[in-house]
Amino acid sequence: MGTPDFAVESLRRLVEGGYDVVGVVTMPDKPMGRHQDTLQPSAVKRYAVEHGLPVLQPERLKDPEFLEQLRALRPDVGVVVAFRMLPEVVWSMPTHGTFNLHAALLPQYRGAAPINWAIINGDRETGITTFFLDHDIDTGRVISQVRVPIHDDDDAEAVHDRLMMLGGDLVCQTIDALEAGTVSAIDQSEMTTGEPLRPAPKIFKETCEIEWGSRDVDGHYNFVRGLSPYPAAWTTMPDGRVMKVYRTEREHADHTEAIGSWHTDGRTYIKVAVRGGYLRLTDLQIAGKKRMPVADFLRGAKLNFIS
């Protein structure tokens, strides 16, 4: 059960590994286009159709017709990767239960955006976890984990892709362990270290706004890369235009400039004064334009408002 590209890798590994995938559950096709008259299938559905796998796309997971279709598949184990919360009638149906692949080291970062928040918070490590589903989101017994470093120049895309590939391995290993009867799941309450648990709530447009006075230079650097390339951090320029920011560089310095003030040489850099230095905006996009390096932007820009 899954929807985006992150889930496709696990499905691909199962298919290519010779596992008996009896069915695929994914979201209904999404209306697209100006008039919402074109239906766009999920990445998981596209892969499933290409490989002749049965596909179920319920609007409601408690729909009697869907439950009957799922029951008819007689699943031994349910695998969930980047999907929505399941009702008990669904996750309890498979003989060996249902497990989820989560892109974090539970019990940390329960929620919809664990990769983004781990980077935003400046973590040096993340990972993937398989765990049994239960009644609450991301709280079930942990089956297995793999720890992964977060490099200083990683953005959300780099970490996503790394975890996606390792996730395919872990899903297969978890199924093998379930089949062999060697799983010894651990309650998450036994894994706490006394460190406060950090949540990973869904990210909205408002979440992505750069508030120049809210963080120091390192915090802003982490914030931008934690949201890059999607949905992308954004800010309003002094002239009122909206700018998305995909990459930055840190300039640690003591200064007396006003926090949030913009500075440029007009050719090679734009930087914004923040606590502890300046954040250099190196890869950006103005609304209605394409993404570009800062030098390309400055070549055609008139920024009389920047000192």
N, C-alpha and C positions, 0 to 999 in steps of 0.2 A: 504494500500500500504506500503510495507516494505520488508526488507531482512534479517537482523541478528536476533540473539536471543532476543535482546532488544525489537524488534517488536513482537515476538511470544507471550510474556506475554499479551500484549494488545489484540491481536487476540484471545488468549485463554479466556480472561475475557469476550470478546464479545460473543464468542460461548457458553461458560458455563452460561453466563447471559441471554441467550435466545434471543439475538439480531439477527435480520435477516441479516446475512452476505451474500449478493448476489454474491460476487466475491472477489477474492484476486489477487492483482497485485504485482508481484515481479520480480527480475532480472532474465534474462536467466540463465540456468544452466552453471556453470563455469567449463571449462576444467581443469582437474587435472592429476597428474601422470607424470612420466618421459617423456612420449610421448604425453602428453596432449590429451589422447584418452579416458579418463574417465570423464563423466560429473557429477559434484557435484551439487545437488539442494540446494537452500538456505534453511535456517532453517524455514523460513516462508512457503515455498512451502511444505516442509516435513510435517509440521503441517496441512496445508490446505488439502493435499492429504489424510492424515490419517483420516480427518474428513469429507471427501467427498465434499469439497468446490470447486467451479469452480476456476481455476487458469489461469491468463493471464500473459505472460512473453514477453512483447514487446522488441525488440531490439531498436526501436525508438518510443518515446512516441507520436509522431505526425503521426505515420503510419496510413493511412486511415482504414486499416483492424482492427487494434487495437481499434481505436476510434469508429468504428461501433460496435465492440463487447462490448465495455464499455457502449456505449449508449443503447444497447439492454438490459443491466442489469437494467436500469432505477433507478440508485442509488439516494436515498434521501440525503445522506451525504457521503462525502469522508473522510477517516481517513488515515493520513500519519504518519508513525513512522519509522524513520531511513531509508529513501529512498532518491532518487535523486530529483533535482529540476523539478517541473512539469510545462509544458506550460499552458497558460491560457485556451486553449481549453479543457484541462483535468480538472483543478481545478474548473472551472466555471460550469462544467456539472451537478453535483448533485444539487437537488432542494434547499437544505439548505447550499450549499457551501461545501468547503473542509477545514478541519483544520489539523494542524500538532501538534504532541507531541514533544517538544524540551527539551533536558536534561540540561536546564539552566534557570536562571531567566532573561528572556528577559526584556529590550533590551541588557543586557550584554551577551557576549559570543555567538554572531551570528557566525555560521560556523559549520564545520564538526566534531570538537573534543572538545565540551564544557566541558565534564567531566575532560579530561586530563588537559586542560589549567587552569581550576579553581583550581585544586590541585597544579599544577606547580607554580601558582602565589601565593600560600599560603592562599587562601580564607578560611574563617571559615564557610561559608554557600554557598549552591547552591540550586537547586530546579528543578522543572519541570514546563513547560508552555504549555498550548494549545492556539493556535492562528490561525486565518484565513489566508490562503495563499493569497498572492498577487504577483505582478510582480517581486519583489526582494526577495532575500534569507533572511528568518527569520525576516522580517520587518512588517508582517501583524498585524492586530488588535488583542490584547491579550484578550482571553476569560477567562482564569483562571490560577492561579499559586498555587503551594505548595512549601513552603520553607523547606529546609532540612539541618541540620548541617553537616559539614565536620569535623570529629574527627582527632586529631593530628596523629593518627597511621593509618588512612584510606589510602588505595591505590586506584587506578582507578577501580579495580575490585569490591571492597567493595562498592564504591559509585555508580558504574554502577548498581549493583544488587539491591541496595536500591531504586534507582530512577526507575528501571525497574518495580519493584513491585508496587510502588506508581503510576507509569504511567498508569498501567492497571486500577487502580481506577479512575484516572482523566479522562481517555478516556471515560469510562462509564458515569461518572458524566457530562461530556461535552455533550455527545449525549442526555442524559436525559434532560439537560437544553435546548438544541436546539429543542427537541421535544415539550417541555413545553412552548417554546417561552419566556424563562426568561433570555436569554443571553443578556448581555449589554457589548459588546466588547469595549476595550479602545485602542485608538491610542498610539503606542509606544512613540511618541513624547511627550505625556502627562505624561509619566512615568520616564523621565530622571530627575536625581537629581543634575546635574552639574558635577558628577563624570565622568572622561573619560571612554568611552566605550572600553571594552577589547574584542578583536576579538578571535575567536577559529578556526584558519585555520587548514586544513588537516595536519596531521603529517607524515613526511617522515623519512627515515632512517637517513638522515643528521640531522634532527631535534633532534634525540635521542642521539647524541654524547655528552658525558660529557666533557665539556671544563672547566678544573679545575680552571682556573683563572677568570671565568666569574661570579661566584656567591660566596656568603659566605656559611658557613656550613649549615645554615637553608635553603638557596636557593637550595643547592645541594640535601638536604634531601627531599625537596618538589618535585624537578625535578625527582628524581628516583621513588618516590611513585606515581607521576602523570602519569608515563609511565609503571607502573607495573600492571599486568604481561605482557601486550601486548601494544605496540610493544617492550617495554623494553629499558631502557637506556643502553648505551654501552660505553666502553672506550678501548683504546689500552694500553696494559700493557707495561712496559719498555722493555720486550723482544720481542715485536711486536705482540704478540697474542691478539686476540680480546676477551673481557670479557663482557658479559651482566650482569647487576646489577639489582636485583629485590628488595632487601631490604637493608637498611642501618641503622646505629645509629649515632647520633651526639655526638661529644665530643667537648664541648666548651672550648677553651683554648687560652691563649696568647702563641705564639711560634715564633721561628726564622727560622723554617724549610722552605726550598724552596717550594713555592706553586706548587702542583702537584707531590711532592715527595712521594714515597710509603714506608711504614714502617710495619714491622710484627715481632712477637715473634717466628714465625715459627710453632706455634701450635694452637693458639686460635683466632688470629685477623690479619686482614690486614686493615690498615687505610691510608688515603691519606691526606696530609696537604693541607688545604684550608684557605681562609680568615676566621678568627674567630675560628679556631680549626681544628679538624680532622673529616673526614667522614669515619666511619667504614663500611666496606663492609661485610655484614652478610649473604647474600643469593645471589649466583652468578652462572654463567654458562660460561665455556670456549667453544669456537667454536668446535663443534664435540663431546662435552661431554654433560652429563645430568646436570640439575640444581641441586645445592647442597648447604648445609650450608658451611660457610667458613672453619670450623674445618675439615670437610671431604675433602675439596679441599687441605688444607695444609698438610694433612696426606700423600698425595702422590706427593706433589709438590716440585720442586727444584727451589727456588726463590733466587738465589745468588745475584740478582740485587737489592733486597730490603734490606734496612738497618734495 
